[in-house]
Amino acid sequence: MANARELLMKIRAELRPLEEKILRHHYLAALETGRLPPEKLRIFAGQQYQIIASDLRSIAAPLAIRQSAAPTLPAGRTRGRERCA
């Protein structure tokens, strides 16, 4: 477990400069101080929605393919607590 903890500490230390740069970004400063126009925030939210939806589709496609290729049990057999058709 110590190795995992050490790895996590190393990664956090390596990412600290990037985190600080992100936290000092002018967009976040404007948002925190109320200087960001509502329209800009709506645009950002819309962009994030599109990005997340696209990411979910990208993840879902390979999972659907993998699921359809999964072996099935004969009708009436059960897999754990679920019942197969």
Sequence and secondary structure as in RCSB ss.txt:
>XXXX:A:sequence
MANARELLMKIRAELRPLEEKILRHHYLAALETGRLPPEKLRIFAGQQYQIIASDLRSIAAPLAIRQSAAPTLPA
GRTRGRERCA
>XXXX:A:secstr
 HHHHHHHHHHHHHHHHHHHHHHT HHHHHHHHT S HHHHHHHHHHHHHHHHHHHHHHHHHHHHHHHTS    T
T EETTEE  
